[in-house]
Amino acid sequence: MSEETKDETSKPKRKPLTLRKTETGSVKQSFSHGRSKTVVVETKKRRTIAPKIGAAPAPKEVKPVVEKPAPKPAAPAVDPKKDGKVLRTLSDTEKKRIEVALKAAKVQEQEKRQREEAERAAREKRESEEREKLEAERKRVAEEEEKRSREAEARAKAEAEARESLEREEEERKKRNASKTDSRPKGREEPKEKEGRSFEKDADNPLAELGGRIKTKRNFDNESRTQAKPKENRRRTGKLTIANALDDEERQRSLASVRRAREREKQARQTRGSDGSKQAREVIVPETITVQDLAQRMAMRAVDLVKELMKQGQMVTANAILDADTAQLVVEDLGHTVKRVSEADVEEGLEGDADREEDMHPRPPVVTIMGHVDHGKTSLLDALRQTDVVAGEAGGITQHIGAYQIEIDSGQRITFLDTPGHAAFTQMRARGAKVTDIVIIVVAADDSVMPQTVEAISHAKAAEVPIIVAINKIDRPQADANKVRTDLLQYELQVEGMGGEVQDVEVSALEKINLDGLQEAIVLQSELLELKANPDRPADGAVVEAQLDKGRGPVATLLVRRGTLKRGDILVCGAEWGKVRALINDKGQQIKGAEPSMPVEILGLNGVPEPGDQFVVVDSEARAREVAEFRQRQRREKSNAKSSGTSLELMMSQLKDAEIKELPVVIKADVQGSVEAIVGALEKMSTDEVRVRVLHTGVGGISESDVILAEASNAPVIGFNVRANKQARGEAEKSNVEIRYYSIIYDLLDDLKGALSGMLDPEITETFLGNAEILEVFNISKFGKVAGCRVVEGMVRRGAKVRLIRDDVVIHEGELSQLKRFKDDVQEVPMGQECGMSFANYDDMKSGDIIECFAVEKKERTL
């Protein structure tokens, strides 16, 4: 046997590999909110290998011996018979590599130890904090348990005292009964009491029964509370372990649940009074309110309120809207008080309190100049102001309402309002008469009283303001002032020279004649009126004019009635509001404040107000926004109410309107007053057959959206003293929309009047020509039926309109297709002669019928 075979047989055989034995088991793992889970746990056993009996011990590993390097390293001796190991000397590179590896391992071991220490420290800190929290919670629970036990002991003591008092009263009662029994006659038997009768079972004494109930109920509760041991705090902390998972006892109530319960109890105490009854509230009820909102104001659930309404027979939901009367009945039935409010209440107290007499100071008069067009109103105002406003007006006529203030030689100031004289500016004149103190009616001495003069007199009388007549142009050769005074008498205007009370002054604006007399008349009239106002209060007044400036935004001309308007004030102008950013007087200068009777332009509004609207200074932006939104909502509701409805009259009017021809237009102007005047004049042009339909009006330049709107309705765009921007012009050229520019209102109205006149149907008139009697009807194959007639009256003409009359009834109306005399075609046949006639597309003719011949003429109509 060889040595290799001997070595293989001598080696011990290795034990075959087997799976490790495991022991399995299950545990119950509990989580928060009452959840649990069964977990399978396995325990593995390590396999131990024991040395075989009789086997030689395993040879120990021989570590390499590192020797110092010699000058000449000798080759290591190899002993093949010594455990088969080879000993050799390590080189310097291997030594360095080993040292580096050892150092790196040492550094890694040190870093690992530091990380473990830091994690252990953080874990210990976290566990200590949790233990502190747990200890604090346990302490709080113990204090609450101790407090409840003290309260229970106090109640038990009070009940024991009450029971002792009841026992004493029972003993006294028994003694009294015994004494009564002894005093009874001996022949009468005494009622025997049952043996073993206790205090709690005495049915004759209601107090004893009450005491028994107290003992059986309250003492049982106290004894159960006293006997029950406080549970330990089982709130789980830290990570989940097998020991914690096996602990499946009932957990304690969570802190969040306790907080929610306390919050509910607190809310319940707030909603109820001290005696436990429901707290009565003052509920604010507007004009309309939802069920949900009403329930919130009464501090109750919407479901409960819905149930109450259903009990009353109203099937509603939480989002249903109730009127004020229904809501008031519901609130009063539930024991609350009602405070009714309305949306219009936001305007209450807006103008403030009335001024006291001691706070009033004199103010300048407000004078409005009115009259017919081209009678010299603006020229007279220019002469008083020493300006030239007329030169800037298109066509030499005033088309805007202007506001100015001058200071005369005496130092007194006068505010003037200049109104246009054109018939279209009626509303401007009416507005000027409403805000003025004195009206000056200018009448040209060479033209006397004209229609707009009469209208100005009517506006002044309606406003109940004093009138001063200024007879202008007395420098003209045809001037006749007495004729003017005489013509004014028929309008109940009697001047002082004729025994009346109206002042009249003869002036000349161009020659500046007697301007001082006009100023004296104004001052005298203002002194008679005793004009006063309080400047030390929030300002209010009226909007004279408004426009949209491209660079400055909405600009409004205001006339202050009382108070002082300052920069930074928050004001409401009709349905618009804003903060005063700048105040500009009539000379274009910025000022800090505007006193009573002073006209001023303001910047800072969020929109263009309507002329004639009242403005008021308020204390906050919220109040201003609330009032403005309420007024805007009112305007929308009014406009919607006009367009809605299904009445029979409305349906008939809509059918009638459908038959009217309409001219749609889009109007843009420089100021709101011009828009108002143009729209009013166009409405007056409307008739039963044609009318102008204004699609859109606005203040400012023509924009691209205006052109798009006009394109959709096939309407022209009219610009009055405004121009279109580049985008609007490009859109108009692309869509073939006509843009017309006007600077004089005469031209605008004349063009629209002509357009409406062209839409009118022409007027048709008939002219009788003559009658012809049918003598015989001939049937000709080439021409059809031909009537042989004799003209009995007038004449018949070829191409004229004819009617076929049978028994005085019109059978047919048409045209003559042929008119022959013998075999020749003729143009007309006079009376007494015979002819042949045939109708176009008609051949039902009989002898004896009458043919009436007439001519039709069309005439163009104008408005």
C-alpha positions, 0 to 999 in steps of 0.5 A: 500500500502506498503512502498516499493510500495510507494517508487517505484511510487514516483521515477521519470521515467528515459528518454529512451536512444537515438542516438546523433544528428549529423550534416554532411557537406563536405569540399574540402581538397587540397594536394601538386602537385595539388591533392585534396580530398572531406572530410565529416565532422560531428559535434556532439551535446551533450545531456543535461539532465534537471531536471523534473519540480516538481521533488525533487532534487537528494540527495547529496552524503555524504562524509565519515567523518574520525575521529581520532582513539580512544583507543577503537573504538566504533561501528558506529551508524546506522540510517536506516531512514537517506538516507539509508547511513552507517557512519563508521570510516576508518582503518589505512591501508585504510588511508595509501592506500588512501594517497599512491593513492593520492600521485601517482595520484599527481605524474602522474599529474605532469609528464603529465603536464611536458610532455605537456609543453615539447611538447608545447615548441617543437611545438612552436619552430618548428612553429617559425622555419617554420615561419622564413623560410616562412618569409625569402621566402616571403622576397626573393619573394618580392625582386624578384618582386621588382627587376622585377618591377624595370626592367620593369620600366626601360624598359618602360622608355627607350621605352618612350624615344624612342617613344618621339624621334620618335615623334620628328622625325615625327614632323620634317618630317611633317614640312619638308613636309609642307615647300615643299608643300608651295614651290609647284606651286599653280595650283597643289592640295595638298594631304589631310591628313586624319583626326585623323591620329595618330602616331601609324597608319601612314603607310608611316613611317616605324619608326612609324609602328615600334614604334606602334608595340613596344607600342602595344607589350612591353607596354602591357606586362609592363602594365600587369606586373605593374597592376598585384599584387604580389600573396601572398605566399600560401605555406602551413606550419604546419599541415592540418586543416579544414581552410587550406583544405577549402582554394583551391586557386592555390598554388605557384611554388615549390622551387625544380622546380625553382632550376631545371629550373635555373640548365637547364638555366645554362647548356644551357648557358654553351653549347652556346656561348655568342652570343647564337650560339652553342659552337664548341668543340674539340672532341676526336675520337678513332678508334671505338666509340659508338653513345652514347659516341660520343654524350656525347663528343659533349654535345648533346643528343644521340637521336639527333645524331641518327636523324642526322645519319638517315638523312645521311642514316645510320640506327643506335641505341645509342649502335651502333659502328662507325668507326673513319672515319664516326665519323669524318664526323659526328663531322665536319658536326655538326661544331666541330673539330676532334682530331683522336687518336689510341690505339697504342698512349699509347706507344708513348713517352714510351722510352723517349727522346734521350740522349745528348752527354754530359750526356753519360758515359762509360759502361761495355761491354755485352759479349755473349758466344756461340758455340756448345754443350760440347765445354766448354762455361760454363767452360770457364765462370767459369774459368773467374768468379772462380766459378763452374756453370757446377757442378750444371747443369744436364747432364753437359750441360747448359740448361738455359741462365745465366747472370753474371758480373765480375771485371778483374784485371784492375778494368774494369767490363765485363758482360757475357751472357751464352747461351745453346749449344743444338740445341733446344735452337736456340731462346735463342742464337738469343736472346743473340746475339740481346742484346750483344755488343760482341760475343765470339764463343767457338770452341773446338780445338779437335772437330773443327766447329760443327752445333751449331757453324755455327748457332752461327756465323749466329746469330752474323752476323745477329745482326751485332756485332763483333766476338771473336773466343776462341779456347778452349781445347788446352791442349788436345792431339788431339787439332789442332788450325790451323784446326779450323782457316781453317774451319772457312774460309768457313763461311767467318770468317777470323782470324787475323793470316790469314790476317782477322779482327777477333781476335782469342785466344787459351785458356784452361778452365780446365788448365786456360791457356791464360785467360788474353789474352781473357780478353785483347781481350774483353777490346780492342774490347770494347774500339774500340766500345766506349760503352757509356750510360746515367745512370741518366734517367729512366731505360730500357733494355731487359728481359734475362730470366723469371721464376715462383718461388714458394716462390717469385712469378714471377722472371725476369732477366733483362739486363739494357741498359741505365738508373739506375733501382732502387727499387720502380720503376714501369716498363712494361715488354712486356705485364706484369707490376709491381713495383720493390720490390727487386733487386738481383745481380748475386751473390745473394745479394740485391742491391739498384740500377742497372746501365747500362750493369748490369744483375739483378733479380727483384721481383714484377711483376704481371706475367711472361714476355716473354724472349726477351721482352723490359722493360721500367720504367714509371712514374705511375701505371696507365700508366703501367697498360694501356700499359700492357692491350693494349699489352695483347689485341693485343696478344689475337687479333692475336691469335684469328685471327689465329684461325678464318676465313672461307677462302677456303685455311683455310678450306682445311688446316683444313681438311688436319689437321684432317687427321694428327695424334696428340700427345697431351702433357702438358708441364711445365718447370722451366723457360720460355726459356726452355718452348720456346726451348722444344716447338720449338723442338717439332714443328720441329719433326712434319710431314705430318702424325704425330705431337705434339699438345701442350695443355698448357705450363707454368712456375712452378711446376705441379698443379692439374689443369694441370693434369685435363686438361691432363685427359680431352685430354688423354695426358701425363704431361711433367715436365722439372726440375719441380715436381708435388705437392701432390694434383697433384700427387693424382689427377694423380693416381686417373685419370691414367694420366702419369707424366714424369719428365726430367732434360736433354732435350736430354732424353725428345726429344728422348722419344717424338720422339719415341712416334711419331714414334710409331704413324706412319703407317708402310711402306708396300712393295709388293713382286711378287711371280708368276702367274697362268692361270685358265684352268677350273672352277669346281663346288664342292658342298662341297667347292664351285667353284675351279679353275684348274690352271697351274703356268706359272711364278714363284710360288704360295704360300698358305696364300699369297695375290692374285689378279684376273686379267681379260683382264688386269683389276684387278677384285678381290684382296684377299687371297687364302683359298685352294691350292691343288695338286691332293687331297693333300693340299700343301704349294706352287706350282712351275712353270709348275705344275698344281694345284687347287685354291679357293678364300676366300669369292669369286667364280666369276672365269672364264677360261682364268683369270690370278691369280697373287700371291704376298707377303706383308711386313710391315716395322716400320717407324721412324722420 
